[in-house]
Amino acid sequence: MIRQFLTQIRMLKNWRKNLKQDGTRVLVYDGKQKYVTWPDPPPKDDIASVARYVMHISEFGSLATNSTHKGIEGYPFVNIFSVSDGPFNKSTGTPYFYFTPLELSVIDMKANNKVSLTVTEAQSDFCSKKGFDPEDPRCSHAIFTGVMEKIEKDTEEEEFARNALFSRHVEMSSWPSNHDWFFGKIKIQHIYLLDFFGGAQVVDVEEYFAANPFESKKKD
Amino acid sequence: MIRQFLTQIRMLKNWRKNLKQDGTRVLVYDGKQKYVTWPDPPPKDDIASVARYVMHISEFGSLATNSTHKGIEGYPFVNIFSVSDGPFNKSTGTPYFYFTPLELSVIDMKANNKVSLTVTEAQSDFCSKKGFDPEDPRCSHAIFTGVMEKIEKDTEEEEFARNALFSRHVEMSSWPSNHDWFFGKIKIQHIYLLDFFGGAQVVDVEEYFAANPFESKKKD
């Protein structure tokens, strides 16, 4: 209880320090705090770039696993995780996560690492400001399916994952140190994008990784 | 193509008409438009009421199914849907959906109707305004697991579901009529709530349905 209380005090101090009046999230980069407004999305028909864009600007995603938990064994199970595919100025397309083995979905993934991740423009105020319903296809969302992999400790990739996540989720560095945190990433095998009328489109995985979320080769 | 274009024009007119300058969504009720600001959440230790609250205020949720789609058969699959458990002044606790048989997850559910739904306070600006990271446990989210059921046509329940959804998702009534839309609901079998430090808590399903999202028996 005391540890929980101290953690709460630390987190409270942390967010007060980092909060802007309008609620904009702080993105820390290279030790300096920056407030970032994302550029407009790429043209709708450049589906690889749009998928990269929605991934990169997303602060969190919904991660589905195959449940191992009592009463719902074998059911699909969906949970919320903070996510980052890189610090604000470096998108990789690969979703990184910060996990503790105590967590429900992490327990599931130990038994079966097949996962699906959805990120959506509806999670910011982008869609509501445009007047798009969350299910309106123009409120873009991308569905990534693949396998979750653990990132080895003390590697360059771990350092990248840490910076990708901690620079965009400032409170993470203050999360309880006794929870055996580690980093994970999805090895993407399949991508669907919904960004316009006419149904979901399959995005080629290679084209996705070759695309740029902010510079499209196509014109709107 | 012409039909898509006409649909787009209709939707465009629809949202322009209903948009407030600050991007607040319009909730229509009894034919009159109302702009609603939700009351504060119930006390954290009243987990049944908090779960009802997060469900009721949510505009969309992440729905997980067991995939039947090419290349990802048997993988968990998560997708975004607009949701409503009732019009703004009547919460039932049951999540209702508006589906077309053409949709990816709907095709999955035809083969296997086991599903999981997550709704989170992170989807509004509630958490970012408080300075809570989306994965911060105080940014409450609820995970419902159960089976999806189709609602029979021309029943009282269908009328309720239609009003629940259309009153809070104003553009739904203009969605293309040739898509064989129908209503669905989750028969909830299991509920997890994450709303504070210390891990997820199981919410008793009966207590959940007996609770009130806006009137707690407990004091904060």
Interface residues (C-beta under 8 A of the other chain):
Chain A: Q4 T7 Q8 M11 W15 R16 N18 L19 G23 T24 R25 E59 F60 S62 L63 A64 T65 N66 S67 G71 I72 G74 Y75 P76 F77 V78 N79 I80 F81 S82 Y98 L102 L104 K114 V115 S116 L117 T118 T120 A122 Q123 D125 S128 K129 K130 G131 F132 D133 P134 E135 D136 H141 I143 T145 H169 V170 E171 M172 Q189 H190 Y192 F197 G198 G199 A200
Chain B: Q4 T7 Q8 M11 W15 R16 N18 L19 G23 T24 R25 E59 F60 S62 L63 A64 T65 N66 S67 G71 I72 G74 Y75 P76 F77 V78 N79 I80 F81 S82 Y98 L102 L104 K114 V115 S116 L117 T118 T120 A122 Q123 D125 S128 K129 K130 G131 F132 D133 P134 E135 D136 H141 I143 T145 H169 V170 E171 M172 Q189 H190 Y192 F197 G198 G199 A200
